[in-house]
């Protein structure tokens, strides 16, 4: 932050804005999902995957609607070659 902005924040008592009280600048863990229909990939926040998987039975996978085509997305698997 520039010295001019810092001085303006101090003048207005806005020093708390330099901190991150809501954690908005923290890295959010994501899970890669791939669409079974169009093949596009998208990253989904980890907490969303956990919530969608709450009521699943053993062996079931989280399925999410594709934002690109409306198809079904499942967690992307890395090729083991």
The 8 nearest C-alpha neighbors of each residue, nearest first, counted from 0:
[[1, 4, 2, 5, 3, 17, 6, 8],
 [0, 2, 4, 3, 5, 6, 7, 8],
 [1, 3, 5, 4, 6, 0, 7, 8],
 [2, 4, 6, 1, 5, 7, 0, 8],
 [5, 3, 7, 1, 6, 2, 8, 0],
 [6, 4, 2, 8, 7, 3, 9, 1],
 [5, 7, 9, 3, 4, 8, 2, 10],
 [6, 8, 4, 10, 9, 5, 3, 11],
 [9, 7, 13, 5, 11, 10, 6, 12],
 [10, 8, 12, 6, 11, 7, 13, 14],
 [9, 11, 7, 8, 12, 6, 13, 5],
 [10, 12, 8, 9, 13, 7, 14, 6],
 [13, 11, 9, 10, 8, 14, 15, 7],
 [14, 12, 8, 15, 11, 16, 9, 10],
 [15, 13, 16, 17, 12, 8, 9, 18],
 [14, 16, 13, 17, 18, 19, 20, 12],
 [17, 15, 14, 18, 13, 19, 20, 8],
 [18, 16, 15, 14, 19, 13, 0, 5],
 [17, 19, 16, 15, 20, 14, 21, 22],
 [18, 20, 22, 21, 23, 17, 24, 16],
 [19, 21, 22, 18, 23, 15, 16, 17],
 [22, 20, 23, 19, 24, 18, 25, 16],
 [23, 21, 19, 24, 25, 20, 26, 18],
 [22, 24, 21, 25, 19, 20, 26, 27],
 [25, 23, 22, 26, 19, 21, 27, 20],
 [26, 24, 22, 23, 27, 19, 21, 28],
 [27, 25, 28, 24, 23, 22, 29, 44],
 [26, 28, 25, 29, 44, 45, 24, 46],
 [29, 27, 45, 44, 26, 30, 46, 43],
 [28, 30, 44, 45, 43, 42, 27, 31],
 [29, 31, 43, 42, 45, 44, 32, 28],
 [32, 30, 42, 75, 41, 74, 43, 29],
 [31, 33, 74, 75, 73, 41, 40, 72],
 [34, 32, 40, 75, 72, 73, 39, 38],
 [35, 33, 72, 38, 36, 39, 71, 37],
 [34, 36, 38, 71, 72, 37, 33, 70],
 [37, 35, 34, 70, 38, 71, 68, 72],
 [36, 38, 39, 34, 35, 68, 70, 67],
 [39, 37, 34, 35, 36, 33, 40, 72],
 [40, 38, 34, 37, 33, 41, 67, 35],
 [41, 39, 33, 32, 34, 38, 31, 42],
 [42, 40, 32, 31, 43, 33, 39, 65],
 [41, 43, 31, 30, 29, 32, 44, 40],
 [42, 44, 30, 29, 45, 31, 41, 47],
 [45, 43, 29, 47, 46, 28, 30, 42],
 [44, 46, 29, 48, 47, 28, 30, 49],
 [45, 47, 49, 48, 44, 50, 28, 29],
 [48, 46, 50, 49, 45, 44, 51, 43],
 [47, 49, 45, 51, 46, 50, 52, 44],
 [48, 50, 46, 52, 47, 51, 53, 45],
 [51, 49, 47, 53, 52, 48, 46, 54],
 [52, 50, 48, 49, 53, 47, 61, 54],
 [53, 51, 49, 55, 50, 61, 54, 48],
 [52, 54, 50, 51, 55, 49, 48, 56],
 [55, 53, 52, 56, 51, 50, 57, 59],
 [56, 54, 52, 53, 59, 57, 60, 61],
 [55, 57, 59, 58, 54, 60, 52, 53],
 [56, 58, 59, 55, 60, 54, 52, 53],
 [57, 59, 56, 60, 55, 61, 52, 54],
 [60, 58, 56, 57, 55, 61, 52, 62],
 [61, 59, 62, 58, 73, 52, 55, 74],
 [60, 62, 52, 51, 73, 63, 48, 59],
 [63, 61, 73, 72, 60, 71, 64, 74],
 [62, 64, 72, 71, 65, 73, 61, 32],
 [65, 63, 71, 69, 70, 72, 66, 62],
 [64, 66, 69, 70, 67, 72, 71, 68],
 [67, 65, 69, 68, 64, 70, 41, 63],
 [66, 68, 65, 69, 39, 70, 37, 64],
 [69, 67, 70, 65, 66, 37, 36, 64],
 [70, 68, 65, 64, 66, 67, 71, 36],
 [71, 69, 65, 68, 36, 64, 34, 72],
 [72, 70, 64, 34, 65, 35, 63, 62],
 [71, 73, 34, 63, 33, 62, 65, 64],
 [74, 72, 62, 32, 33, 75, 61, 34],
 [73, 75, 32, 31, 33, 76, 72, 30],
 [76, 74, 32, 33, 31, 73, 77, 40],
 [77, 75, 78, 74, 33, 32, 31, 79],
 [76, 78, 79, 75, 80, 74, 31, 33],
 [79, 77, 80, 76, 75, 74, 33, 31],
 [78, 80, 77, 76, 75, 74, 31, 33],
 [79, 78, 77, 76, 75, 74, 33, 31]]
